[in-house]
Every structure is written in structure tokens, then in C-alpha cells.
Amino acid sequence: MTTTQRFRGSVEARAFVLAAPLIGGTEARARVLELWRPGVTVHRLPTGDWLVVLPEPETVRAERAPGLPLADGPRAGRIDVPQAGEVRTYDTADLPELDPAEWLDLSGYARHTLAALEPPQPPAAALLPPDPSASPDLRATAGVDEASPKALRGLRGMADSAGSGAHSGGTSGTRPPREWAGVTFPSGPAPRLRVHAGLATVHDAEGRIVVLDTARRAPVLSTLTSLA
């Protein structure tokens, strides 16, 4: 980009040269503060001008820019600046740096220390993942004793009879006793038992669901809701 093109049209500016001796320190500081953002650095050139280096390029109209826009930023700490009809190269490390924070007058502001209205909440306790190997002891929860071997053999025989009757359409298989553990069973194919943790569910002769304790050979609940 030529020197003429720097003064007209849009340009990707990486730095600006502010003629501080010409526009005055107050106006120069105001323009720097308008350009300021994290990463901006301001240097004083030997001529008295200020060099404002941007952290990233900014598209501006050259004729409306706050200063002379430079399309080329510092390379290896060196930057080319057109001055008095010639291009001069400066090392930014050798240029005095200006601190815009020194231009701010905060004397008219009162400083207050904020305190929390409530104490901070304690951190939430970490939840341990469930142990897949642990399972609830339903028998202990329900207060049911362990099933006796004799009761288990009887239930297995009834379940086997129910399975064989189901596969044959219910027309064959050993029929269970008409009464077991004080529960009267309907006539016909053997009922299908559901056994879990020593408890068995079965339909009695009246179509009700009865829960049996295989250890005590007695109903846990004598009457449940009727299927009808």
C-alpha cells in the first residue's frame, strides 16, 4: 500500500500515529482512550507524535481515523512510520511507553468494600455411584424367614407342573393339591407361580391374588384385590 492510499478509503489499520503536538495532549489522550482495549500499547515517537499499536487489525476510513493509519504493524519489534515525506523505522522497545491509567482521575469516586449478605453455601456432598453388585434384601425388609428346603421343593414342583401344562395347552401335567398352606386352588391345570425372594404369588379358587410365604407355608396377605 502506498503512502497516498493511507489517507483515503478503507484500510486495515494495525496502528495509528497521533500528531499530539498538533492536536494537543487533551485531544490525543481522548483519542487513545477511544481506541483503548486490552492489548493496546502507546509509545512516544522522537518527533513527539504518539504511536498507538493495536492488538489486532481494525477496519477504518482513513479520512475519519483518529490518526494516520498504518496497515503494517510491528514486525520483530520494528515498525515503519511515514514522517516528513520519508519512512522511518523504529524499534518499539526503544520508544517510551505511555500508561493511559495515569490519565484517569478517580479522586471523585468513593471506594466501598462489598460484603456478602449471607454466608456462602457449603459445597454439595459428592454422590457416590450406585454399586451394581449390591441388591436390596427383600426378605429382611419384609421380615420373612428363609424358605425351607421342603417348601422350595413343593414350589418348584408346582412351577414345573404349570410350565408343562402351559406348553401342552393346559390339557396335561400334574395337578397341584387342592389346598396348600391354607390356600384353596381352582381345579384344572396347575396354577402359574411367581416366586421371588421366598415369596410366591398365586390365584386362589376365588380368583384373588394371594402372596405366600414359602418358609412359613402361610399367606402373607390373606386377601388381595379380586381380579373380577
ROLOVEX-87366 format. One line per field, with one value per atom (N, C-alpha, C): residue number from 1; residue in one letter; atom name; y, z, x. Coordinates in steps of 0.02 Angstrom, whole numbers. Last residue first. Layout:
residues N
rogu c(NUM  ...)
margu c(a  ...)
vogu c(CA  ...)
north c(Y  ...)
up c(Z  ...)
east c(X  ...)
//
This chain:
residues 228
rogu c(228  228  228  227  227  227  226  226  226  225  225  225  224  224  224  223  223  223  222  222  222  221  221  221  220  220  220  219  219  219  218  218  218  217  217  217  216  216  216  215  215  215  214  214  214  213  213  213  212  212  212  211  211  211  210  210  210  209  209  209  208  208  208  207  207  207  206  206  206  205  205  205  204  204  204  203  203  203  202  202  202  201  201  201  200  200  200  199  199  199  198  198  198  197  197  197  196  196  196  195  195  195  194  194  194  193  193  193  192  192  192  191  191  191  190  190  190  189  189  189  188  188  188  187  187  187  186  186  186  185  185  185  184  184  184  183  183  183  182  182  182  181  181  181  180  180  180  179  179  179  178  178  178  177  177  177  176  176  176  175  175  175  174  174  174  173  173  173  172  172  172  171  171  171  170  170  170  169  169  169  168  168  168  167  167  167  166  166  166  165  165  165  164  164  164  163  163  163  162  162  162  161  161  161  160  160  160  159  159  159  158  158  158  157  157  157  156  156  156  155  155  155  154  154  154  153  153  153  152  152  152  151  151  151  150  150  150  149  149  149  148  148  148  147  147  147  146  146  146  145  145  145  144  144  144  143  143  143  142  142  142  141  141  141  140  140  140  139  139  139  138  138  138  137  137  137  136  136  136  135  135  135  134  134  134  133  133  133  132  132  132  131  131  131  130  130  130  129  129  129  128  128  128  127  127  127  126  126  126  125  125  125  124  124  124  123  123  123  122  122  122  121  121  121  120  120  120  119  119  119  118  118  118  117  117  117  116  116  116  115  115  115  114  114  114  113  113  113  112  112  112  111  111  111  110  110  110  109  109  109  108  108  108  107  107  107  106  106  106  105  105  105  104  104  104  103  103  103  102  102  102  101  101  101  100  100  100  99  99  99  98  98  98  97  97  97  96  96  96  95  95  95  94  94  94  93  93  93  92  92  92  91  91  91  90  90  90  89  89  89  88  88  88  87  87  87  86  86  86  85  85  85  84  84  84  83  83  83  82  82  82  81  81  81  80  80  80  79  79  79  78  78  78  77  77  77  76  76  76  75  75  75  74  74  74  73  73  73  72  72  72  71  71  71  70  70  70  69  69  69  68  68  68  67  67  67  66  66  66  65  65  65  64  64  64  63  63  63  62  62  62  61  61  61  60  60  60  59  59  59  58  58  58  57  57  57  56  56  56  55  55  55  54  54  54  53  53  53  52  52  52  51  51  51  50  50  50  49  49  49  48  48  48  47  47  47  46  46  46  45  45  45  44  44  44  43  43  43  42  42  42  41  41  41  40  40  40  39  39  39  38  38  38  37  37  37  36  36  36  35  35  35  34  34  34  33  33  33  32  32  32  31  31  31  30  30  30  29  29  29  28  28  28  27  27  27  26  26  26  25  25  25  24  24  24  23  23  23  22  22  22  21  21  21  20  20  20  19  19  19  18  18  18  17  17  17  16  16  16  15  15  15  14  14  14  13  13  13  12  12  12  11  11  11  10  10  10  9  9  9  8  8  8  7  7  7  6  6  6  5  5  5  4  4  4  3  3  3  2  2  2  1  1  1)
margu c(a  a  a  l  l  l  s  s  s  t  t  t  l  l  l  t  t  t  s  s  s  l  l  l  v  v  v  p  p  p  a  a  a  r  r  r  r  r  r  a  a  a  t  t  t  d  d  d  l  l  l  v  v  v  v  v  v  i  i  i  r  r  r  g  g  g  e  e  e  a  a  a  d  d  d  h  h  h  v  v  v  t  t  t  a  a  a  l  l  l  g  g  g  a  a  a  h  h  h  v  v  v  r  r  r  l  l  l  r  r  r  p  p  p  a  a  a  p  p  p  g  g  g  s  s  s  p  p  p  f  f  f  t  t  t  v  v  v  g  g  g  a  a  a  w  w  w  e  e  e  r  r  r  p  p  p  p  p  p  r  r  r  t  t  t  g  g  g  s  s  s  t  t  t  g  g  g  g  g  g  s  s  s  h  h  h  a  a  a  g  g  g  s  s  s  g  g  g  a  a  a  s  s  s  d  d  d  a  a  a  m  m  m  g  g  g  r  r  r  l  l  l  g  g  g  r  r  r  l  l  l  a  a  a  k  k  k  p  p  p  s  s  s  a  a  a  e  e  e  d  d  d  v  v  v  g  g  g  a  a  a  t  t  t  a  a  a  r  r  r  l  l  l  d  d  d  p  p  p  s  s  s  a  a  a  s  s  s  p  p  p  d  d  d  p  p  p  p  p  p  l  l  l  l  l  l  a  a  a  a  a  a  a  a  a  p  p  p  p  p  p  q  q  q  p  p  p  p  p  p  e  e  e  l  l  l  a  a  a  a  a  a  l  l  l  t  t  t  h  h  h  r  r  r  a  a  a  y  y  y  g  g  g  s  s  s  l  l  l  d  d  d  l  l  l  w  w  w  e  e  e  a  a  a  p  p  p  d  d  d  l  l  l  e  e  e  p  p  p  l  l  l  d  d  d  a  a  a  t  t  t  d  d  d  y  y  y  t  t  t  r  r  r  v  v  v  e  e  e  g  g  g  a  a  a  q  q  q  p  p  p  v  v  v  d  d  d  i  i  i  r  r  r  g  g  g  a  a  a  r  r  r  p  p  p  g  g  g  d  d  d  a  a  a  l  l  l  p  p  p  l  l  l  g  g  g  p  p  p  a  a  a  r  r  r  e  e  e  a  a  a  r  r  r  v  v  v  t  t  t  e  e  e  p  p  p  e  e  e  p  p  p  l  l  l  v  v  v  v  v  v  l  l  l  w  w  w  d  d  d  g  g  g  t  t  t  p  p  p  l  l  l  r  r  r  h  h  h  v  v  v  t  t  t  v  v  v  g  g  g  p  p  p  r  r  r  w  w  w  l  l  l  e  e  e  l  l  l  v  v  v  r  r  r  a  a  a  r  r  r  a  a  a  e  e  e  t  t  t  g  g  g  g  g  g  i  i  i  l  l  l  p  p  p  a  a  a  a  a  a  l  l  l  v  v  v  f  f  f  a  a  a  r  r  r  a  a  a  e  e  e  v  v  v  s  s  s  g  g  g  r  r  r  f  f  f  r  r  r  q  q  q  t  t  t  t  t  t  t  t  t  m  m  m)
vogu c(N  CA  C  N  CA  C  N  CA  C  N  CA  C  N  CA  C  N  CA  C  N  CA  C  N  CA  C  N  CA  C  N  CA  C  N  CA  C  N  CA  C  N  CA  C  N  CA  C  N  CA  C  N  CA  C  N  CA  C  N  CA  C  N  CA  C  N  CA  C  N  CA  C  N  CA  C  N  CA  C  N  CA  C  N  CA  C  N  CA  C  N  CA  C  N  CA  C  N  CA  C  N  CA  C  N  CA  C  N  CA  C  N  CA  C  N  CA  C  N  CA  C  N  CA  C  N  CA  C  N  CA  C  N  CA  C  N  CA  C  N  CA  C  N  CA  C  N  CA  C  N  CA  C  N  CA  C  N  CA  C  N  CA  C  N  CA  C  N  CA  C  N  CA  C  N  CA  C  N  CA  C  N  CA  C  N  CA  C  N  CA  C  N  CA  C  N  CA  C  N  CA  C  N  CA  C  N  CA  C  N  CA  C  N  CA  C  N  CA  C  N  CA  C  N  CA  C  N  CA  C  N  CA  C  N  CA  C  N  CA  C  N  CA  C  N  CA  C  N  CA  C  N  CA  C  N  CA  C  N  CA  C  N  CA  C  N  CA  C  N  CA  C  N  CA  C  N  CA  C  N  CA  C  N  CA  C  N  CA  C  N  CA  C  N  CA  C  N  CA  C  N  CA  C  N  CA  C  N  CA  C  N  CA  C  N  CA  C  N  CA  C  N  CA  C  N  CA  C  N  CA  C  N  CA  C  N  CA  C  N  CA  C  N  CA  C  N  CA  C  N  CA  C  N  CA  C  N  CA  C  N  CA  C  N  CA  C  N  CA  C  N  CA  C  N  CA  C  N  CA  C  N  CA  C  N  CA  C  N  CA  C  N  CA  C  N  CA  C  N  CA  C  N  CA  C  N  CA  C  N  CA  C  N  CA  C  N  CA  C  N  CA  C  N  CA  C  N  CA  C  N  CA  C  N  CA  C  N  CA  C  N  CA  C  N  CA  C  N  CA  C  N  CA  C  N  CA  C  N  CA  C  N  CA  C  N  CA  C  N  CA  C  N  CA  C  N  CA  C  N  CA  C  N  CA  C  N  CA  C  N  CA  C  N  CA  C  N  CA  C  N  CA  C  N  CA  C  N  CA  C  N  CA  C  N  CA  C  N  CA  C  N  CA  C  N  CA  C  N  CA  C  N  CA  C  N  CA  C  N  CA  C  N  CA  C  N  CA  C  N  CA  C  N  CA  C  N  CA  C  N  CA  C  N  CA  C  N  CA  C  N  CA  C  N  CA  C  N  CA  C  N  CA  C  N  CA  C  N  CA  C  N  CA  C  N  CA  C  N  CA  C  N  CA  C  N  CA  C  N  CA  C  N  CA  C  N  CA  C  N  CA  C  N  CA  C  N  CA  C  N  CA  C  N  CA  C  N  CA  C  N  CA  C  N  CA  C  N  CA  C  N  CA  C  N  CA  C  N  CA  C  N  CA  C  N  CA  C  N  CA  C  N  CA  C  N  CA  C  N  CA  C  N  CA  C  N  CA  C  N  CA  C  N  CA  C  N  CA  C  N  CA  C  N  CA  C  N  CA  C  N  CA  C  N  CA  C  N  CA  C  N  CA  C  N  CA  C  N  CA  C  N  CA  C  N  CA  C  N  CA  C  N  CA  C  N  CA  C  N  CA  C  N  CA  C  N  CA  C  N  CA  C  N  CA  C  N  CA  C  N  CA  C  N  CA  C  N  CA  C  N  CA  C  N  CA  C  N  CA  C  N  CA  C  N  CA  C)
north c(-2995  -2976  -2902  -3009  -2996  -2974  -2926  -2978  -2959  -2884  -2862  -2917  -3008  -2952  -2934  -3082  -3061  -3002  -3117  -3167  -3147  -3104  -3064  -3112  -3219  -3156  -3108  -3386  -3324  -3265  -3508  -3472  -3409  -3570  -3605  -3575  -3507  -3521  -3562  -3502  -3529  -3549  -3445  -3514  -3544  -3356  -3359  -3432  -3295  -3349  -3342  -3193  -3194  -3245  -3209  -3223  -3226  -3138  -3147  -3154  -3226  -3174  -3191  -3326  -3279  -3222  -3422  -3367  -3313  -3508  -3533  -3478  -3395  -3447  -3466  -3370  -3357  -3414  -3319  -3369  -3348  -3283  -3257  -3308  -3307  -3332  -3300  -3272  -3255  -3278  -3294  -3335  -3319  -3205  -3195  -3234  -3250  -3203  -3194  -3335  -3340  -3291  -3365  -3316  -3312  -3503  -3469  -3420  -3549  -3525  -3484  -3699  -3626  -3608  -3840  -3812  -3737  -3853  -3853  -3820  -3892  -3882  -3883  -3797  -3859  -3844  -3675  -3696  -3762  -3698  -3684  -3706  -3626  -3673  -3652  -3614  -3582  -3635  -3672  -3639  -3604  -3732  -3675  -3637  -3791  -3790  -3726  -3894  -3845  -3851  -3978  -3930  -3877  -3996  -4013  -3958  -3982  -3969  -3992  -4105  -4053  -4044  -4131  -4148  -4090  -4134  -4110  -4127  -4066  -4120  -4090  -3957  -4018  -4075  -3839  -3845  -3908  -3836  -3807  -3816  -3882  -3930  -3903  -3776  -3798  -3845  -3769  -3713  -3735  -3887  -3878  -3822  -3864  -3918  -3911  -3756  -3748  -3802  -3813  -3758  -3749  -3907  -3930  -3876  -3822  -3867  -3892  -3761  -3721  -3764  -3869  -3835  -3794  -3899  -3948  -3917  -3782  -3800  -3852  -3790  -3736  -3752  -3904  -3903  -3849  -3861  -3919  -3920  -3757  -3742  -3799  -3829  -3781  -3765  -3901  -3937  -3891  -3801  -3843  -3879  -3645  -3711  -3753  -3478  -3533  -3600  -3370  -3406  -3464  -3257  -3304  -3337  -3085  -3154  -3198  -2946  -2987  -3059  -2865  -2888  -2929  -2849  -2790  -2810  -2979  -2944  -2884  -3001  -3044  -3009  -2910  -2903  -2944  -2829  -2892  -2886  -2753  -2749  -2819  -2776  -2781  -2781  -2730  -2731  -2732  -2715  -2782  -2787  -2583  -2630  -2699  -2452  -2514  -2565  -2287  -2347  -2408  -2162  -2201  -2264  -2039  -2098  -2136  -1867  -1928  -1986  -1749  -1789  -1853  -1617  -1680  -1720  -1450  -1509  -1572  -1330  -1369  -1432  -1211  -1264  -1304  -1044  -1110  -1163  -905  -948  -1016  -803  -843  -888  -653  -719  -758  -537  -533  -598  -501  -545  -538  -336  -396  -436  -223  -260  -322  -71  -143  -181  73  35  -39  233  161  125  368  336  261  479  418  390  582  599  539  525  554  571  471  436  465  514  544  512  446  441  469  439  496  498  324  384  445  232  231  293  243  280  280  263  223  263  253  293  247  212  190  232  264  270  251  145  202  205  28  88  150  -65  -75  -13  -29  -11  -20  48  -12  5  118  124  55  196  132  141  308  297  233  371  316  304  543  484  432  656  634  575  663  716  692  490  555  603  330  385  453  201  257  311  29  84  138  -57  -32  26  -202  -142  -123  -324  -267  -202  -407  -419  -359  -282  -347  -355  -187  -204  -274  -174  -169  -186  -86  -135  -123  17  -50  -104  147  108  38  303  230  197  444  414  338  452  471  439  415  460  484  423  389  438  472  480  448  439  510  524  298  334  407  205  251  297  43  112  148  -109  -77  -7  -165  -132  -96  -305  -253  -227  -310  -343  -290  -227  -299  -339  -76  -116  -190  58  -7  -49  222  178  112  341  282  235  517  456  399  638  603  541  678  700  668  625  688  716  503  559  625  444  447  505  350  418  415  226  244  317  114  183  202  -35  -2  67  -146  -84  -56  -251  -265  -204  -206  -247  -264  -43  -108  -150  122  75  14  219  160  105  313  284  221  344  310  281  413  350  310  525  479  411  586  565  515  616  566  541  712  650  596  814  780  714  845  826  788  881  822  799  931  943  879  921  920  933  933  974  978  844  915  960  721  750  824  648  708  746  475  535  594  339  391  454  172  241  287  4  54  123  -70  -107  -60  -54  -20  -65  -78  -121  -93  50  21  -22  138  93  61  307  242  200  389  387  315  385  444  442  281  281  337  305  264  263  373  409  371  273  325  363  110  171  221  -59  0  62)
up c(1975  1945  1958  2054  1983  1949  2210  2166  2094  2310  2266  2219  2440  2398  2351  2594  2544  2506  2674  2663  2607  2646  2645  2628  2666  2696  2701  2703  2664  2703  2738  2757  2714  2752  2720  2741  2796  2846  2819  2675  2735  2787  2579  2568  2629  2594  2624  2620  2459  2505  2530  2415  2423  2477  2298  2366  2365  2210  2211  2284  2173  2206  2204  2125  2077  2109  2211  2200  2155  2223  2189  2175  2195  2231  2192  2109  2111  2148  2185  2152  2157  2224  2211  2169  2351  2291  2285  2417  2416  2349  2408  2454  2459  2306  2374  2425  2209  2214  2288  2097  2159  2156  2036  2028  2095  1961  2021  2001  1882  1870  1930  1932  1926  1914  1829  1886  1878  1761  1756  1816  1882  1813  1813  2020  1984  1913  2119  2074  2041  2288  2219  2176  2445  2401  2330  2568  2509  2465  2670  2688  2630  2606  2650  2666  2487  2508  2547  2407  2460  2481  2300  2301  2355  2231  2280  2282  2050  2118  2167  1922  1954  2025  1793  1861  1891  1624  1677  1744  1498  1532  1585  1445  1445  1479  1422  1483  1488  1313  1305  1367  1341  1310  1304  1403  1338  1304  1523  1475  1407  1587  1566  1515  1612  1566  1543  1703  1638  1590  1810  1773  1706  1851  1826  1786  1892  1837  1808  2000  1942  1882  2085  2059  1998  2111  2078  2049  2173  2108  2073  2289  2241  2173  2350  2332  2281  2370  2326  2304  2460  2394  2345  2571  2537  2467  2602  2584  2547  2636  2576  2555  2679  2697  2635  2656  2636  2655  2794  2736  2721  2846  2857  2792  2824  2804  2815  2835  2895  2882  2726  2741  2804  2731  2734  2754  2715  2778  2786  2584  2638  2706  2508  2515  2573  2511  2540  2555  2358  2422  2445  2301  2288  2355  2233  2293  2273  2112  2142  2203  2077  2041  2073  2182  2175  2140  2117  2148  2133  2149  2102  2136  2275  2251  2202  2267  2267  2238  2371  2310  2318  2441  2451  2385  2395  2395  2402  2503  2441  2448  2587  2588  2524  2532  2541  2542  2623  2563  2580  2721  2714  2652  2651  2681  2674  2597  2644  2681  2581  2565  2619  2552  2594  2577  2469  2471  2514  2505  2505  2515  2405  2454  2448  2370  2366  2423  2275  2341  2331  2160  2172  2240  2134  2149  2163  2094  2161  2181  1977  2014  2083  1825  1891  1926  1710  1740  1811  1662  1640  1675  1698  1734  1715  1608  1675  1715  1492  1495  1565  1489  1525  1530  1355  1395  1427  1331  1330  1378  1222  1287  1281  1117  1121  1191  1107  1123  1132  1067  1133  1155  936  988  1058  829  871  930  674  746  778  522  557  630  415  467  504  257  302  351  218  215  266  236  168  163  376  339  270  397  429  385  414  367  403  500  509  458  533  485  492  674  637  593  763  724  683  822  866  830  715  754  797  658  639  674  693  709  687  547  618  630  412  433  506  396  379  400  500  473  460  493  499  466  587  525  532  686  669  603  690  742  731  524  576  628  414  478  535  306  317  383  313  326  342  399  343  358  460  469  402  540  477  490  631  636  570  690  641  651  864  803  755  957  963  902  893  910  916  949  917  941  923  957  918  949  909  950  945  983  935  916  898  941  947  992  975  872  847  894  934  943  920  1001  949  962  1131  1111  1061  1124  1127  1104  1189  1166  1177  1154  1182  1150  1188  1155  1192  1268  1217  1180  1293  1316  1259  1220  1238  1261  1157  1205  1214  1077  1044  1093  1169  1124  1090  1223  1265  1224  1115  1138  1179  1111  1054  1074  1233  1220  1163  1212  1263  1252  1111  1097  1148  1179  1123  1107  1273  1295  1240  1197  1239  1259  1024  1095  1136  889  914  989  879  838  868  964  969  931  920  985  990  797  800  864  804  825  831  706  727  742  736  718  744  671  717  692  583  638  689  481  521  576  331  389  431  259  270  332  137  195  199  84  79  143  114  85  82  158  177  148  107  178  200  -25  -9  66  -18  -38  -18  12  62  46  -44  -49  4  0  0  0)
east c(-3088  -3152  -3165  -2978  -2967  -3031  -2979  -3005  -2992  -2842  -2895  -2915  -2816  -2795  -2853  -2800  -2847  -2818  -2692  -2745  -2791  -2526  -2587  -2644  -2450  -2429  -2487  -2503  -2511  -2484  -2377  -2438  -2443  -2253  -2308  -2375  -2143  -2194  -2252  -2073  -2041  -2093  -2152  -2131  -2098  -2292  -2225  -2203  -2389  -2372  -2301  -2519  -2447  -2431  -2649  -2627  -2551  -2779  -2707  -2685  -2932  -2894  -2820  -3015  -2986  -2948  -3052  -3099  -3071  -2945  -3005  -3055  -2804  -2840  -2903  -2653  -2725  -2760  -2500  -2540  -2613  -2331  -2398  -2435  -2211  -2243  -2312  -2052  -2123  -2151  -1917  -1954  -2028  -1878  -1854  -1896  -2012  -1957  -1941  -2116  -2077  -2020  -2267  -2214  -2177  -2349  -2324  -2269  -2494  -2426  -2404  -2585  -2577  -2504  -2622  -2586  -2577  -2789  -2716  -2684  -2919  -2894  -2819  -2984  -2974  -2951  -2897  -2951  -2933  -2842  -2828  -2887  -2843  -2878  -2867  -2721  -2750  -2781  -2650  -2712  -2746  -2543  -2530  -2594  -2653  -2582  -2571  -2771  -2760  -2686  -2767  -2822  -2810  -2603  -2654  -2707  -2589  -2567  -2619  -2575  -2614  -2590  -2459  -2481  -2519  -2517  -2473  -2503  -2632  -2596  -2551  -2691  -2732  -2697  -2624  -2662  -2702  -2543  -2609  -2652  -2420  -2466  -2536  -2359  -2333  -2381  -2433  -2437  -2413  -2399  -2468  -2474  -2265  -2283  -2355  -2277  -2243  -2262  -2346  -2377  -2344  -2253  -2318  -2352  -2152  -2139  -2204  -2218  -2198  -2184  -2235  -2294  -2277  -2099  -2143  -2205  -2059  -2029  -2072  -2138  -2150  -2120  -2080  -2150  -2166  -1949  -1962  -2035  -1972  -1945  -1957  -2018  -2063  -2038  -1902  -1964  -2012  -1809  -1798  -1861  -1888  -1865  -1854  -1832  -1876  -1845  -1801  -1777  -1824  -1933  -1879  -1858  -1967  -1984  -1923  -1967  -1967  -1986  -1952  -2020  -2024  -1813  -1856  -1927  -1767  -1753  -1799  -1814  -1837  -1827  -1745  -1817  -1844  -1608  -1630  -1704  -1553  -1589  -1610  -1384  -1456  -1493  -1230  -1272  -1346  -1170  -1168  -1212  -1178  -1222  -1222  -1188  -1150  -1194  -1206  -1233  -1191  -1079  -1120  -1146  -1100  -1064  -1108  -1103  -1143  -1103  -1028  -1022  -1063  -1121  -1085  -1085  -1095  -1138  -1095  -1019  -1019  -1062  -1123  -1073  -1075  -1144  -1173  -1117  -1079  -1081  -1109  -1190  -1129  -1134  -1260  -1269  -1203  -1210  -1266  -1276  -1036  -1093  -1147  -979  -980  -1042  -873  -935  -927  -804  -790  -855  -793  -830  -811  -732  -719  -755  -794  -785  -777  -718  -757  -741  -634  -703  -747  -515  -519  -591  -479  -531  -541  -429  -434  -493  -318  -384  -383  -192  -233  -301  -133  -111  -153  -178  -208  -189  -101  -165  -196  66  16  -49  183  137  85  352  282  241  483  449  376  561  516  485  630  670  626  538  568  607  509  460  489  615  611  566  567  580  576  602  593  613  519  569  551  498  479  536  458  501  476  382  396  442  367  403  425  349  353  394  283  296  295  360  314  332  376  392  338  442  384  406  495  512  451  470  481  497  444  505  523  346  373  440  200  270  288  91  107  180  35  86  102  -52  -76  -27  -88  -33  -59  -172  -175  -115  -152  -128  -130  -303  -235  -215  -434  -410  -339  -508  -470  -445  -569  -604  -567  -492  -504  -542  -493  -431  -444  -606  -600  -541  -551  -572  -571  -536  -554  -581  -399  -465  -478  -300  -318  -389  -250  -275  -298  -193  -179  -203  -115  -175  -157  -21  -18  -77  6  -42  -44  123  111  66  124  110  94  255  193  185  381  328  261  482  454  401  508  556  528  348  400  448  286  303  360  157  228  236  41  51  124  -52  7  16  -185  -163  -102  -227  -177  -151  -394  -337  -291  -414  -441  -382  -432  -403  -446  -483  -454  -435  -522  -573  -548  -399  -448  -505  -343  -313  -363  -424  -424  -394  -391  -460  -463  -255  -274  -346  -269  -233  -251  -336  -370  -335  -236  -303  -339  -121  -120  -190  -143  -142  -148  -126  -196  -199  16  -29  -99  79  97  49  14  -2  19  -37  5  -11  -32  -69  -20  -40  8  -33  -94  -110  -54  -103  -76  -98  -169  -138  -107  -310  -259  -235  -357  -350  -293  -457  -392  -394  -552  -548  -479  -503  -533  -527  -345  -412  -437  -215  -254  -325  -145  -156  -203  -120  -178  -193  2  -59  -120  94  80  17  30  72  52  43  0  45)
//
